[in-house]
Amino acid sequence: MNNWSNEEKACVLTSMLRDSAAAILENLCSSDLRDYDKITSAPKLRFGDAHLTDQLHGQLHNQTQQAKDDLTTFAY
């Protein structure tokens, strides 16, 4: 990314995080705060798949019954 080093990316990312995302950084040691990969994996550990809720809701909302699908097939 922009030919930045891992440490430069980590520095920029940590400076941009706010609220609950920034609070996750409190659980990282100082050496991990300079490691882009550790910083980006921390929210995944904390929040899990919560970000998928809106995406899956949208998929469900946009689902349409195909001509070949009976009602039972469409419901599942």
KEGU-816298 format. One record per atom (N, C-alpha, C): residue number from 1; x, y, z; residue in one letter; atom name. Coordinates in nm, 3 decimals, decimal comma. Example, Ala and Ser with C-alpha at 12.3 -4.5 7.8 and 13.67 -1.06 7.14 Angstrom:
<pts>
PT_k_u_v_w_r_a
PT_1_1,319_-0,569_0,780_A_N
PT_1_1,230_-0,450_0,780_A_CA
PT_1_1,320_-0,330_0,780_A_C
PT_2_1,285_-0,225_0,708_S_N
PT_2_1,367_-0,106_0,714_S_CA
PT_2_1,290_0,003_0,787_S_C
</pts>
This chain:
<pts>
PT_k_u_v_w_r_a
PT_1_0,085_-0,118_0,000_M_N
PT_1_0,000_0,000_0,000_M_CA
PT_1_0,089_0,123_0,000_M_C
PT_2_0,089_0,199_-0,106_N_N
PT_2_0,166_0,323_-0,120_N_CA
PT_2_0,314_0,304_-0,094_N_C
PT_3_0,364_0,182_-0,107_N_N
PT_3_0,504_0,150_-0,077_N_CA
PT_3_0,540_0,184_0,067_N_C
PT_4_0,445_0,176_0,156_W_N
PT_4_0,469_0,202_0,298_W_CA
PT_4_0,521_0,075_0,364_W_C
PT_5_0,602_0,094_0,465_S_N
PT_5_0,647_-0,020_0,543_S_CA
PT_5_0,533_-0,067_0,634_S_C
PT_6_0,550_-0,185_0,689_N_N
PT_6_0,452_-0,240_0,783_N_CA
PT_6_0,434_-0,145_0,901_N_C
PT_7_0,543_-0,088_0,949_E_N
PT_7_0,536_0,003_1,064_E_CA
PT_7_0,467_0,135_1,028_E_C
PT_8_0,490_0,186_0,908_E_N
PT_8_0,423_0,310_0,866_E_CA
PT_8_0,272_0,289_0,854_E_C
PT_9_0,232_0,175_0,796_K_N
PT_9_0,089_0,145_0,786_K_CA
PT_9_0,026_0,134_0,924_K_C
PT_10_0,098_0,070_1,016_A_N
PT_10_0,048_0,055_1,153_A_CA
PT_10_0,030_0,190_1,219_A_C
PT_11_0,125_0,278_1,200_C_N
PT_11_0,119_0,411_1,261_C_CA
PT_11_-0,002_0,490_1,210_C_C
PT_12_-0,023_0,488_1,080_V_N
PT_12_-0,136_0,561_1,022_V_CA
PT_12_-0,268_0,500_1,069_V_C
PT_13_-0,277_0,369_1,067_L_N
PT_13_-0,401_0,303_1,109_L_CA
PT_13_-0,434_0,333_1,254_L_C
PT_14_-0,337_0,322_1,343_T_N
PT_14_-0,365_0,348_1,484_T_CA
PT_14_-0,406_0,493_1,508_T_C
PT_15_-0,355_0,584_1,428_S_N
PT_15_-0,392_0,725_1,445_S_CA
PT_15_-0,533_0,754_1,395_S_C
PT_16_-0,587_0,667_1,309_M_N
PT_16_-0,719_0,690_1,251_M_CA
PT_16_-0,833_0,620_1,325_M_C
PT_17_-0,801_0,522_1,409_L_N
PT_17_-0,907_0,448_1,478_L_CA
PT_17_-0,975_0,533_1,584_L_C
PT_18_-1,105_0,511_1,602_R_N
PT_18_-1,183_0,586_1,701_R_CA
PT_18_-1,273_0,491_1,779_R_C
PT_19_-1,321_0,537_1,891_D_N
PT_19_-1,422_0,469_1,972_D_CA
PT_19_-1,384_0,324_2,004_D_C
PT_20_-1,477_0,230_1,979_S_N
PT_20_-1,452_0,091_2,019_S_CA
PT_20_-1,337_0,028_1,943_S_C
PT_21_-1,313_0,072_1,820_A_N
PT_21_-1,199_0,020_1,745_A_CA
PT_21_-1,068_0,063_1,809_A_C
PT_22_-1,062_0,187_1,854_A_N
PT_22_-0,941_0,236_1,920_A_CA
PT_22_-0,921_0,170_2,056_A_C
PT_23_-1,030_0,137_2,122_A_N
PT_23_-1,021_0,073_2,254_A_CA
PT_23_-0,953_-0,063_2,246_A_C
PT_24_-0,963_-0,128_2,133_I_N
PT_24_-0,899_-0,258_2,115_I_CA
PT_24_-0,748_-0,246_2,126_I_C
PT_25_-0,695_-0,131_2,086_L_N
PT_25_-0,550_-0,111_2,089_L_CA
PT_25_-0,495_-0,117_2,231_L_C
PT_26_-0,579_-0,090_2,329_E_N
PT_26_-0,534_-0,094_2,468_E_CA
PT_26_-0,489_-0,233_2,508_E_C
PT_27_-0,536_-0,336_2,440_N_N
PT_27_-0,501_-0,474_2,472_N_CA
PT_27_-0,373_-0,520_2,403_N_C
PT_28_-0,317_-0,437_2,317_L_N
PT_28_-0,195_-0,474_2,246_L_CA
PT_28_-0,073_-0,418_2,316_L_C
PT_29_0,036_-0,494_2,315_C_N
PT_29_0,160_-0,443_2,373_C_CA
PT_29_0,223_-0,343_2,275_C_C
PT_30_0,320_-0,267_2,322_S_N
PT_30_0,377_-0,159_2,241_S_CA
PT_30_0,441_-0,211_2,112_S_C
PT_31_0,502_-0,328_2,116_S_N
PT_31_0,562_-0,381_1,992_S_CA
PT_31_0,454_-0,421_1,892_S_C
PT_32_0,340_-0,469_1,941_D_N
PT_32_0,230_-0,505_1,850_D_CA
PT_32_0,167_-0,381_1,787_D_C
PT_33_0,176_-0,267_1,853_L_N
PT_33_0,120_-0,144_1,797_L_CA
PT_33_0,199_-0,095_1,675_L_C
PT_34_0,315_-0,153_1,651_R_N
PT_34_0,395_-0,119_1,533_R_CA
PT_34_0,386_-0,229_1,426_R_C
PT_35_0,298_-0,325_1,449_D_N
PT_35_0,283_-0,439_1,358_D_CA
PT_35_0,145_-0,432_1,292_D_C
PT_36_0,143_-0,396_1,166_Y_N
PT_36_0,017_-0,377_1,092_Y_CA
PT_36_-0,071_-0,502_1,096_Y_C
PT_37_-0,010_-0,618_1,079_D_N
PT_37_-0,088_-0,742_1,077_D_CA
PT_37_-0,153_-0,770_1,213_D_C
PT_38_-0,083_-0,742_1,320_K_N
PT_38_-0,140_-0,763_1,454_K_CA
PT_38_-0,254_-0,665_1,480_K_C
PT_39_-0,236_-0,542_1,435_I_N
PT_39_-0,340_-0,440_1,455_I_CA
PT_39_-0,466_-0,477_1,377_I_C
PT_40_-0,449_-0,523_1,253_T_N
PT_40_-0,567_-0,556_1,172_T_CA
PT_40_-0,635_-0,684_1,217_T_C
PT_41_-0,564_-0,772_1,284_S_N
PT_41_-0,628_-0,894_1,332_S_CA
PT_41_-0,700_-0,873_1,466_S_C
PT_42_-0,663_-0,772_1,542_A_N
PT_42_-0,724_-0,748_1,673_A_CA
PT_42_-0,875_-0,723_1,665_A_C
PT_43_-0,926_-0,639_1,574_P_N
PT_43_-1,072_-0,620_1,566_P_CA
PT_43_-1,146_-0,747_1,525_P_C
PT_44_-1,083_-0,827_1,440_K_N
PT_44_-1,147_-0,953_1,399_K_CA
PT_44_-1,167_-1,044_1,519_K_C
PT_45_-1,069_-1,046_1,607_L_N
PT_45_-1,081_-1,129_1,728_L_CA
PT_45_-1,189_-1,074_1,820_L_C
PT_46_-1,199_-0,943_1,830_R_N
PT_46_-1,294_-0,879_1,922_R_CA
PT_46_-1,437_-0,881_1,868_R_C
PT_47_-1,453_-0,844_1,741_F_N
PT_47_-1,587_-0,826_1,686_F_CA
PT_47_-1,637_-0,948_1,608_F_C
PT_48_-1,550_-1,038_1,572_G_N
PT_48_-1,591_-1,159_1,500_G_CA
PT_48_-1,661_-1,127_1,370_G_C
PT_49_-1,773_-1,191_1,347_D_N
PT_49_-1,848_-1,175_1,222_D_CA
PT_49_-1,961_-1,075_1,232_D_C
PT_50_-1,957_-0,988_1,332_A_N
PT_50_-2,066_-0,892_1,351_A_CA
PT_50_-2,085_-0,802_1,229_A_C
PT_51_-1,977_-0,777_1,156_H_N
PT_51_-1,986_-0,691_1,038_H_CA
PT_51_-2,068_-0,755_0,926_H_C
PT_52_-2,092_-0,885_0,935_L_N
PT_52_-2,167_-0,955_0,832_L_CA
PT_52_-2,318_-0,938_0,846_L_C
PT_53_-2,364_-0,891_0,959_T_N
PT_53_-2,508_-0,881_0,984_T_CA
PT_53_-2,578_-0,799_0,877_T_C
PT_54_-2,528_-0,681_0,848_D_N
PT_54_-2,591_-0,595_0,746_D_CA
PT_54_-2,583_-0,658_0,608_D_C
PT_55_-2,470_-0,718_0,579_Q_N
PT_55_-2,452_-0,781_0,448_Q_CA
PT_55_-2,550_-0,896_0,429_Q_C
PT_56_-2,562_-0,982_0,529_L_N
PT_56_-2,653_-1,096_0,518_L_CA
PT_56_-2,799_-1,051_0,517_L_C
PT_57_-2,831_-0,947_0,592_H_N
PT_57_-2,967_-0,893_0,591_H_CA
PT_57_-3,001_-0,842_0,451_H_C
PT_58_-2,907_-0,774_0,389_G_N
PT_58_-2,929_-0,724_0,253_G_CA
PT_58_-2,949_-0,836_0,153_G_C
PT_59_-2,871_-0,943_0,167_Q_N
PT_59_-2,887_-1,058_0,077_Q_CA
PT_59_-3,025_-1,121_0,095_Q_C
PT_60_-3,068_-1,135_0,218_L_N
PT_60_-3,199_-1,193_0,245_L_CA
PT_60_-3,310_-1,104_0,189_L_C
PT_61_-3,297_-0,974_0,208_H_N
PT_61_-3,397_-0,879_0,161_H_CA
PT_61_-3,407_-0,879_0,008_H_C
PT_62_-3,294_-0,898_-0,059_N_N
PT_62_-3,290_-0,893_-0,205_N_CA
PT_62_-3,315_-1,027_-0,273_N_C
PT_63_-3,335_-1,131_-0,194_Q_N
PT_63_-3,356_-1,264_-0,250_Q_CA
PT_63_-3,490_-1,269_-0,321_Q_C
PT_64_-3,491_-1,329_-0,438_T_N
PT_64_-3,616_-1,344_-0,514_T_CA
PT_64_-3,637_-1,491_-0,549_T_C
PT_65_-3,762_-1,528_-0,555_Q_N
PT_65_-3,796_-1,666_-0,588_Q_CA
PT_65_-3,776_-1,688_-0,737_Q_C
PT_66_-3,703_-1,792_-0,770_Q_N
PT_66_-3,680_-1,828_-0,910_Q_CA
PT_66_-3,798_-1,911_-0,960_Q_C
PT_67_-3,818_-1,911_-1,090_A_N
PT_67_-3,931_-1,984_-1,150_A_CA
PT_67_-3,926_-2,132_-1,115_A_C
PT_68_-3,809_-2,189_-1,105_K_N
PT_68_-3,795_-2,332_-1,077_K_CA
PT_68_-3,812_-2,365_-0,928_K_C
PT_69_-3,814_-2,265_-0,840_D_N
PT_69_-3,823_-2,287_-0,696_D_CA
PT_69_-3,968_-2,292_-0,649_D_C
PT_70_-4,003_-2,403_-0,582_D_N
PT_70_-4,133_-2,403_-0,516_D_CA
PT_70_-4,117_-2,325_-0,386_D_C
PT_71_-4,225_-2,301_-0,317_L_N
PT_71_-4,222_-2,217_-0,197_L_CA
PT_71_-4,130_-2,274_-0,089_L_C
PT_72_-4,130_-2,406_-0,072_T_N
PT_72_-4,045_-2,470_0,028_T_CA
PT_72_-3,898_-2,448_-0,003_T_C
PT_73_-3,860_-2,465_-0,128_T_N
PT_73_-3,721_-2,444_-0,169_T_CA
PT_73_-3,682_-2,298_-0,150_T_C
PT_74_-3,770_-2,207_-0,187_F_N
PT_74_-3,742_-2,064_-0,172_F_CA
PT_74_-3,726_-2,025_-0,026_F_C
PT_75_-3,802_-2,087_0,062_A_N
PT_75_-3,796_-2,054_0,205_A_CA
PT_75_-3,663_-2,093_0,267_A_C
PT_76_-3,594_-2,188_0,209_Y_N
PT_76_-3,465_-2,231_0,262_Y_CA
PT_76_-3,358_-2,186_0,171_Y_C
</pts>
